[in-house]
């Protein structure tokens, strides 16, 4: 039986673009796949992965072919399923964590709704959420 897990955009991007974080991100996704997890994300995930890939292209860090291949992998082949969450719930999470922006609140709201783990590349977010009592958030660096 598969279990749901929410993943953030950076964790996915680090798996398709070569970065200093790619090996860590690959270990996390490999472990989650071995555990039979299904990947979920809030709707903004697709906007975030597109924006980051475009930023890499615009900065000259990757050529067009790599950008389009990364887009194809992430938005079509990666298997992330969309979960819609109430805006108010995301807003409340951002407020609870005392964040200026509400983006991360959508990921936390999605994980909460699915009763799932949330895996992220953002160590500061994990530290902040754990201080607020969230036990189901994980940083990709936890897997050595």
MOGI-V595917 format. One record per residue. N is the residue number from 1. RES is the residue in one small letter. SS is DSSP state (h for helix, s for strand, l for the rest). D_LAST is the distance of its C-alpha to the last C-alpha in Angstrom with 2 decimals. Layout:
BEGIN
{{N | RES | SS | D_LAST} {N | RES | SS | D_LAST}}
END
This chain:
BEGIN
{{1 | x | l | 26.08} {2 | x | l | 23.78} {3 | x | s | 22.37} {4 | x | s | 22.34} {5 | x | s | 19.45} {6 | x | s | 20.10} {7 | x | s | 18.11} {8 | x | l | 19.01} {9 | x | h | 20.54} {10 | x | h | 18.04} {11 | x | h | 15.19} {12 | x | h | 17.81} {13 | x | h | 19.18} {14 | x | h | 16.02} {15 | x | h | 16.12} {16 | x | h | 19.70} {17 | x | l | 20.14} {18 | x | l | 18.59} {19 | x | l | 16.89} {20 | x | l | 14.36} {21 | x | l | 12.11} {22 | x | h | 12.90} {23 | x | h | 10.05} {24 | x | h | 7.59} {25 | x | h | 10.63} {26 | x | h | 11.40} {27 | x | h | 8.37} {28 | x | h | 9.38} {29 | x | h | 12.97} {30 | x | h | 12.76} {31 | x | h | 11.47} {32 | x | h | 14.20} {33 | x | h | 16.71} {34 | x | h | 16.15} {35 | x | l | 16.86} {36 | x | l | 20.00} {37 | x | s | 19.49} {38 | x | s | 22.02} {39 | x | s | 21.24} {40 | x | s | 23.52} {41 | x | s | 24.21} {42 | x | l | 27.20} {43 | x | l | 29.82} {44 | x | h | 28.82} {45 | x | h | 25.63} {46 | x | h | 27.91} {47 | x | h | 29.55} {48 | x | h | 26.34} {49 | x | h | 24.94} {50 | x | h | 28.44} {51 | x | h | 28.77} {52 | x | h | 25.54} {53 | x | h | 26.38} {54 | x | h | 29.88} {55 | x | h | 28.73} {56 | x | h | 26.86} {57 | x | h | 30.07} {58 | x | h | 32.38} {59 | x | l | 30.57} {60 | x | l | 31.00} {61 | x | l | 27.31} {62 | x | l | 27.82} {63 | x | l | 31.07} {64 | x | h | 32.85} {65 | x | h | 31.88} {66 | x | h | 28.12} {67 | x | h | 28.69} {68 | x | h | 30.78} {69 | x | h | 28.46} {70 | x | h | 25.50} {71 | x | h | 27.90} {72 | x | h | 28.97} {73 | x | h | 25.51} {74 | x | h | 24.42} {75 | x | h | 27.77} {76 | x | h | 29.12} {77 | x | h | 26.74} {78 | x | l | 23.42} {79 | x | l | 24.87} {80 | x | l | 24.21} {81 | x | s | 26.99} {82 | x | s | 28.78} {83 | x | l | 29.37} {84 | x | l | 32.05} {85 | x | l | 31.89} {86 | x | l | 34.72} {87 | x | h | 34.82} {88 | x | h | 35.83} {89 | x | h | 32.71} {90 | x | h | 30.49} {91 | x | h | 32.84} {92 | x | h | 32.58} {93 | x | h | 28.76} {94 | x | h | 29.02} {95 | x | h | 31.68} {96 | x | h | 29.77} {97 | x | l | 26.83} {98 | x | l | 29.44} {99 | x | l | 28.39} {100 | x | l | 30.96} {101 | x | l | 30.03} {102 | x | l | 29.64} {103 | x | h | 27.25} {104 | x | h | 24.24} {105 | x | h | 26.76} {106 | x | h | 27.27} {107 | x | h | 23.66} {108 | x | h | 23.79} {109 | x | h | 27.24} {110 | x | h | 26.15} {111 | x | h | 23.37} {112 | x | h | 25.87} {113 | x | h | 28.57} {114 | x | h | 26.52} {115 | x | l | 25.09} {116 | x | l | 21.70} {117 | x | s | 18.14} {118 | x | s | 17.64} {119 | x | s | 14.49} {120 | x | s | 14.77} {121 | x | l | 13.67} {122 | x | l | 15.83} {123 | x | h | 14.26} {124 | x | h | 17.87} {125 | x | h | 18.97} {126 | x | h | 16.44} {127 | x | h | 17.57} {128 | x | h | 21.14} {129 | x | h | 21.07} {130 | x | h | 19.62} {131 | x | h | 22.40} {132 | x | l | 24.75} {133 | x | l | 23.68} {134 | x | l | 21.58} {135 | x | l | 19.15} {136 | x | l | 18.31} {137 | x | s | 16.59} {138 | x | s | 12.85} {139 | x | s | 10.97} {140 | x | h | 8.79} {141 | x | h | 6.36} {142 | x | h | 6.02} {143 | x | l | 3.79} {144 | x | l | 0.00}}
END
